[in-house]
């Protein structure tokens, strides 16, 4: 028996998920992690100030750093985060903008 799914209310949360390639296959070096932590703090302040969502943390591993942010409008959230995301020197890098079931990739 299938579980019925409620109709879309239009209140779905959007996401901005940034992926950065680090220097090694592990967790990157200390300086790289520190740069990501500092950028995350700047992005937290920017999203709070603009009222567009929240930065929800990061993950390190497999040679990559990933930063997660959520809010009601992925485009508005990315607009606020983009300057800080582009300022990080790690490449290749990309951002996934999730709008419900639709996902768009933006290369940095």
C-alpha positions in Angstrom: 0.0 0.0 0.0 1.4 3.4 -1.0 1.5 6.3 1.5 -0.4 9.2 0.1 1.6 12.4 -0.5 0.2 15.7 0.6 -0.1 18.3 -2.2 2.7 20.7 -2.6 2.1 23.7 -0.3 4.7 25.9 -2.0 6.5 26.2 1.4 9.3 23.8 0.4 12.8 24.7 1.6 15.4 25.4 -1.0 19.1 24.6 -0.7 22.5 26.0 -1.8 25.2 23.3 -1.5 28.7 24.4 -2.3 31.4 21.8 -3.2 35.1 22.7 -3.2 38.1 20.4 -4.1 40.8 20.4 -1.5 44.6 19.7 -1.8 44.5 16.1 -0.7 42.1 13.1 -0.8 41.4 13.4 2.9 40.2 16.4 4.8 42.4 19.1 3.3 45.1 20.9 5.2 44.6 23.0 8.3 44.8 26.3 6.4 42.1 25.1 3.9 39.8 24.1 6.7 40.3 27.4 8.5 39.5 29.3 5.3 36.2 27.4 4.9 35.3 28.0 8.6 36.0 31.7 8.2 33.9 31.9 5.0 31.1 30.0 6.7 31.0 32.6 9.5 30.9 35.4 7.0 28.1 33.6 5.1 26.1 33.1 8.3 26.3 36.8 9.1 25.3 37.7 5.5 22.3 35.4 5.4 21.1 36.5 8.8 21.5 40.2 7.8 19.6 39.7 4.6 17.0 37.4 6.1 17.3 34.9 3.3 17.9 31.7 5.2 20.7 30.0 7.2 24.1 28.3 6.8 23.7 24.9 8.2 27.3 23.6 8.5 29.9 21.8 6.5 31.5 18.4 5.7 35.1 17.6 5.0 36.3 14.3 3.5 37.3 12.5 0.3 39.3 15.6 -0.8 36.3 17.9 -0.7 34.7 20.6 1.5 30.9 21.0 1.3 29.0 23.9 2.8 25.2 23.7 3.2 22.7 26.6 3.3 18.9 26.5 3.4 16.1 29.0 2.9 12.8 29.7 1.1 14.5 30.9 -2.2 17.7 29.3 -3.5 18.3 32.1 -5.9 18.1 34.9 -3.2 20.2 32.8 -0.9 22.9 32.2 -3.6 22.9 35.9 -4.4 23.9 36.7 -0.8 26.4 33.8 -0.6 28.0 34.1 -4.0 30.7 36.7 -3.3 32.1 34.7 -0.3 31.8 31.4 -2.2 33.7 32.8 -5.2 36.4 34.2 -2.8 37.5 30.8 -1.7 40.5 29.7 -3.8 39.7 26.0 -4.1 39.0 24.7 -7.5 37.3 23.0 -9.1 34.3 24.2 -7.3 30.5 24.2 -8.0 27.3 25.0 -6.3 24.0 23.1 -6.5 20.9 25.2 -6.2 18.0 23.0 -5.2 14.5 24.3 -5.7 12.3 21.4 -4.5 12.8 18.6 -7.1 14.7 20.9 -9.5 18.5 21.2 -9.2 20.8 23.5 -11.1 24.6 23.4 -11.1 26.7 26.6 -11.1 30.4 26.3 -11.6 32.5 28.7 -9.6 
